[in-house]
């Protein structure tokens, strides 16, 4: 952290002075990954100026830095750069990274950059851009090593040694004459058998693969479930057309986790990237409206019991405790269910078991905290035992209903093809508050109406 602060201060100082030679020398001495981390704290103009200097005088280092910079910061870094300046840098990046960068560029600039790049690389990138965003086809690389089934181990080792442009050679893919994927083997396996052995005799035929239209989150789940370093991508005829490597999968996992967190808060990752106050407010508006509408319904419920509350104000002061505990247990259940469904750890077949478990947990915790609240109401606040029992019972019921709702709602949304992460905060919290009020007034209401 201290080194990053010093680096930032130095970059800003040299930019203000216009000391480009000293700035370039300093940037070249810093590891690209560390420099990319520091770029996060620079403003838009500083990012653009520092990167343009590298792009003009040290293209390889600029390309390596751009590969480490988070996609959210790339528009600021590349702002103001023309196709002629950008093409030499992109030429050195993997095709999947270039496709991601060009996807946010205007069509005219994209076509110009591709025309300035080498023909082979340009064609690879254009093929990737034809696939939908957030799919395996968009994030795969076409620089992989695949050999015919009849290739001997000795020939395969020689091919690996010559495969300078292949992005991932931890796995060796085996194909037939038509390019169809037939098997895979690791380098360790390749080096542990006699040189004359044919690849078809040592390859694993049970190959886990994905289609180009497969969602990138599903690819990440496959990598996680089977502990893979890469996933081959095949077309409808099972022809090997690319591979998704572990570095891209890690980026996908980070992006999906960030997206889920924003959704749970009732907003989106788009808000973080926009600089418009009005646009950011518009993104939050729909989800806050759900909470606002639920709050109005809650106000109407309280208004209906106003005559009773005025006769037992001390008893009604426990409403925040009942709502707060119900909201917490409901959010916990919803988060566990939504995240489990998103990562594949909870399947629809196991939903009933998970819901039942959450209900048991809520009943146990509700009993404990309901008892504590009832004792506190009697001995600390001075309520009568019957009133303390009513308060404790209302908390128990509120937590039980909240757990059921929190566990069931994400499953329902998943069934009707709506992202469960959206439900966690705005819908569950609002609905749990309403149920908590109904539980409180349903159980404690007779006590509020009493003398």
C-alpha angles and dihedrals in degrees: 000000000000092000091050091052091051091048092051093049091049094049092049093046094050092046091053091050093045090233095156097164094054091042092052092049091051094047091051091055094055121084110251092236091053091045091051090053090052092049089066090072097047120095122244096268094046092050092049095046095047094046094045089055090055092044091054099045108019110031098171092053091045091053092049091049092049090052090057097044114101113252090240090063098042096087090058092045094050097039112129096013116129125220091258091058095041101047098068090051095047091047088071097050127088113269094246092055091048091050090052092050095046092047089073094047124093113266093247093054091044093054091047093051092049091050090055094051127082112283097241094050091044092054092049091052093047089054091052092048089058091068122084118264116265093025132118090251092059096050100037124104123224093206100096136128119247126165135188120265093247094057113120123231091248091053091045092053090051090050091051091051090053096044096101096152098045108113097206124028099161085099127043114208122211122210138177127237091282093051094252114152110252105163150335137223136183126243089245090058090046092056096046101063133069114282094240094058116116117235092235089065096055105029125109109241096193095084121176108218142162136219120241091247093053112120113256091234089059089051089053090051091052091051091049095046097047099031094237130166093206140008121216116228118215133184128229090284091050091250112154108244103162149329134244110222129211095252090060091045091055089053090050092051090051093048094047092047091050091048092051092049091052091048091051087056091052097252138079142243087253089073092060090055098045121086094195115105092201093050092048090050091050091053091055096041101085095050095044088050089061090055091044093052092047090049090054091052089050090051090053091052091051090046090055090057096042094110090054094044091054089058095049108025093155092060092048092056088079092068093095091053093051093047094044096051092045091049092051096050091043093051091047092052093045093048093050092048096043094047092044091053092046095051095040093243089118117046125193087252091062097042094099092054092049093048091050090050092051090050091052091049091049093048091050094047091041090055092051097046093037089056092047092048092048091051091047091049092054102039102030103032098029101238122155117263092251090053091047089051090051092051092048092047092050090054091050092051093045093053092046093051092044091054092051092049094044092051098041102043097063089049091052091049091049090052093053091045098254118135106258091211089073092063099055102085115015100035103032096044093048094045092046091053090054092048090047092054091048091049092048096048093039092056103027095033095089088053091049089052093048127093 
